[in-house]
Amino acid sequence: MTSTTARPAPVLTVLAIDPAELDEIRRSGRDTAGNAPVPWPDATGSPLRCCLRRARPDDEVLLVSYAPLRQRSAWREVGPVFVHARPCGGWAEDSGLPPELRQGPRVLRGYREDGSLDYSAIRVVQEGEDVEQPLQELLGDPAVHEVHVRALTEQCFAYRVRAVGR
């Protein structure tokens, strides 16, 4: 008789863009790609990567280039994201998945600890589906260090997710 032991689902840590990185972008007037941040007058409904919610009509928003992978490598991508023009409350890592940004359509891309993309750890989450179960499955693999949650159509970075302790 064989015994199977179910691995417990990992507790998820959700990482928005680091407020210190955003402070530096605002202070220096240069984003990850060296561009000047662009005020975006009507970003209503767009995901904000600083506080992981959708922009409201009265939000002052900037469009900036951002690379979620800090180390230089072939897998480092720089792309456009919306953030608040001024510091906001951010997102607490232990707050769980952001309610306004947890449903598909999304693409989940798993990365190893060295920053390389794990092609076997890519999942598509369809319109209206929740990302939690696929994230737990991907992060249940010890080889997957973190998962980047992205918009499916635009491929824009939304946020990073890790299992607690990674």
C-alpha positions, 0 to 999 in steps of 0.5 A: 500500500502506498501512502500519499502526503498532500502538500499544504497550499502555500501562504501567498505573499503579494508584492506591489512595486516597492514604495522606495523605488517609486519614491526614487522615480518621483524624486529623480524624474526618471523611471527604470528605462530612464524616461520621465514619468508621464502624467496620465489624466484619465487612467480611471479603471486602470490597475495601479501597481503601487496599491494594487487597486483600480484608478478612480476618477480623482486619482493623479496617475503617472505612466512609468516604465518598470522592470519587476526583475531587478537583475540584468538578464535575458528575462528582464522585461521593462514595460509600462505601468500606472502608479499614483503620482504621489505616495499612497498607502501601498499594499501590505505584503500580508494582505493576500490577493488584491480584490480588484486585481485577482481575476482573469484574464491573466497570465501567470509566469513563474520564475526561478530564484536566479530570475530565469523564466520557468516555461513549465510554470506559465498558466493562463487564467480565463476571464472572471476566474480567480488566480489563487488556485493556479498561484498556489499550484505554481508556488507549490513547486519549490523550483518556482521562486515567484510568479508574476501576474500580468494582464493577458492581452497587454502582457503588462506586469500587475504584481509579484507573488511568492510563497511565504518564506521564499 
